[in-house]
Amino acid sequence: MITPQLKTHISFRASYLFSADYKDIMQYRDMKSKPLAQLRFNGMI
């Protein structure tokens, strides 16, 4: 189940992923499993 907050996060990242290389995309996939608080700490949101 995808929450509205997660959808917003995915939409926000989508514009970045258009210019990302494969390594960045794989890193993002790893980050999806982390808590949103951790993502904010890393400056990803």
VOPA-922731 format. One record per residue: residue in three letters; x, y, z of N, C-alpha, C, O, CB in turn. Coordinates in steps of 0.05 Angstrom, whole numbers, plus 5000, padded with zeros to 4 digits. Glycine has a CB too. Layout:
# residues N
<ALA,<X,Y,Z>,<X,Y,Z>,<X,Y,Z>,<X,Y,Z>,<X,Y,Z>>
...
# end
This chain:
# residues 45
<MET,<5017,4976,5000>,<5000,5000,5000>,<5017,5025,5000>,<5036,5028,5016>,<4981,5000,5024>>
<ILE,<5011,5043,4982>,<5027,5068,4980>,<5011,5091,4992>,<4989,5097,4984>,<5034,5074,4950>>
<THR,<5023,5103,5012>,<5009,5126,5025>,<5012,5151,5009>,<5031,5153,4993>,<5021,5130,5053>>
<PRO,<4994,5170,5012>,<4997,5196,4997>,<5024,5209,5002>,<5035,5221,4983>,<4975,5215,5006>>
<GLN,<5035,5207,5026>,<5061,5219,5031>,<5083,5206,5015>,<5101,5219,5005>,<5068,5217,5061>>
<LEU,<5081,5180,5012>,<5101,5165,4997>,<5098,5172,4967>,<5118,5175,4953>,<5098,5135,5001>>
<LYS,<5073,5174,4958>,<5069,5182,4930>,<5082,5209,4924>,<5094,5213,4904>,<5039,5183,4923>>
<THR,<5078,5228,4943>,<5090,5254,4940>,<5120,5252,4939>,<5133,5265,4922>,<5082,5273,4963>>
<HIS,<5132,5235,4955>,<5161,5231,4956>,<5170,5220,4929>,<5190,5228,4918>,<5169,5212,4979>>
<ILE,<5156,5200,4919>,<5163,5188,4893>,<5161,5208,4871>,<5179,5209,4854>,<5145,5163,4887>>
<SER,<5140,5224,4871>,<5137,5245,4850>,<5159,5265,4851>,<5170,5274,4831>,<5110,5259,4853>>
<PHE,<5167,5272,4876>,<5189,5291,4879>,<5215,5280,4869>,<5230,5295,4856>,<5192,5299,4909>>
<ARG,<5220,5255,4873>,<5245,5242,4865>,<5245,5236,4835>,<5266,5234,4822>,<5250,5217,4880>>
<ALA,<5221,5233,4823>,<5219,5225,4795>,<5234,5245,4777>,<5248,5237,4759>,<5190,5223,4786>>
<SER,<5231,5271,4782>,<5244,5291,4765>,<5275,5288,4767>,<5289,5293,4748>,<5235,5319,4773>>
<TYR,<5284,5281,4791>,<5313,5277,4794>,<5322,5252,4779>,<5344,5252,4767>,<5321,5275,4824>>
<LEU,<5306,5231,4781>,<5314,5205,4769>,<5317,5207,4739>,<5331,5191,4727>,<5294,5184,4776>>
<PHE,<5303,5226,4726>,<5306,5229,4697>,<5335,5235,4689>,<5344,5227,4668>,<5288,5252,4687>>
<SER,<5350,5248,4707>,<5377,5255,4701>,<5397,5238,4717>,<5421,5243,4716>,<5382,5285,4706>>
<ALA,<5387,5219,4731>,<5405,5202,4748>,<5417,5180,4732>,<5406,5170,4712>,<5389,5191,4772>>
<ASP,<5441,5171,4740>,<5453,5148,4728>,<5444,5123,4743>,<5430,5124,4763>,<5484,5150,4727>>
<TYR,<5453,5099,4733>,<5443,5074,4744>,<5450,5072,4774>,<5434,5062,4790>,<5455,5051,4729>>
<LYS,<5474,5080,4781>,<5482,5079,4809>,<5464,5095,4828>,<5456,5085,4849>,<5511,5089,4812>>
<ASP,<5457,5119,4819>,<5439,5136,4835>,<5412,5122,4838>,<5400,5123,4860>,<5436,5163,4822>>
<ILE,<5402,5110,4817>,<5376,5097,4818>,<5377,5073,4838>,<5358,5070,4853>,<5367,5087,4790>>
<MET,<5398,5058,4837>,<5400,5035,4856>,<5403,5045,4884>,<5392,5033,4903>,<5424,5018,4848>>
<GLN,<5416,5068,4888>,<5419,5079,4915>,<5392,5088,4925>,<5385,5084,4948>,<5439,5103,4915>>
<TYR,<5375,5100,4907>,<5349,5108,4915>,<5332,5084,4922>,<5316,5086,4942>,<5335,5124,4892>>
<ARG,<5334,5062,4908>,<5318,5038,4914>,<5326,5028,4942>,<5308,5019,4957>,<5324,5016,4893>>
<ASP,<5351,5030,4950>,<5359,5022,4977>,<5347,5041,4997>,<5339,5032,5019>,<5390,5022,4979>>
<MET,<5346,5067,4991>,<5336,5086,5010>,<5306,5084,5015>,<5296,5092,5036>,<5342,5114,5000>>
<LYS,<5291,5072,4996>,<5262,5070,4999>,<5255,5053,5023>,<5233,5057,5034>,<5250,5058,4974>>
<SER,<5273,5036,5032>,<5267,5019,5054>,<5273,5032,5081>,<5267,5021,5102>,<5282,4993,5052>>
<LYS,<5285,5056,5080>,<5292,5070,5105>,<5268,5088,5114>,<5252,5096,5097>,<5317,5087,5101>>
<PRO,<5267,5094,5140>,<5246,5111,5150>,<5248,5139,5137>,<5269,5148,5130>,<5247,5114,5181>>
<LEU,<5224,5152,5135>,<5224,5179,5123>,<5241,5198,5139>,<5254,5216,5128>,<5196,5190,5121>>
<ALA,<5242,5194,5166>,<5259,5211,5183>,<5288,5209,5174>,<5303,5229,5174>,<5256,5204,5212>>
<GLN,<5297,5185,5168>,<5325,5182,5159>,<5330,5195,5132>,<5351,5206,5127>,<5332,5152,5158>>
<LEU,<5310,5193,5114>,<5313,5206,5088>,<5315,5237,5092>,<5331,5249,5078>,<5289,5199,5070>>
<ARG,<5299,5248,5110>,<5300,5277,5115>,<5328,5284,5125>,<5339,5305,5118>,<5278,5286,5134>>
<PHE,<5338,5267,5143>,<5365,5272,5154>,<5386,5273,5133>,<5405,5288,5134>,<5372,5251,5176>>
<ASN,<5383,5256,5113>,<5402,5255,5091>,<5397,5276,5070>,<5411,5278,5050>,<5401,5227,5078>>
<GLY,<5376,5292,5073>,<5370,5313,5055>,<5356,5304,5029>,<5357,5318,5009>,<5395,5328,5048>>
<MET,<5344,5280,5030>,<5332,5270,5006>,<5303,5279,5002>,<5291,5276,4981>,<5332,5240,5006>>
<ILE,<5291,5291,5023>,<5264,5301,5021>,<5265,5331,5026>,<5244,5345,5026>,<5245,5287,5041>>
# end
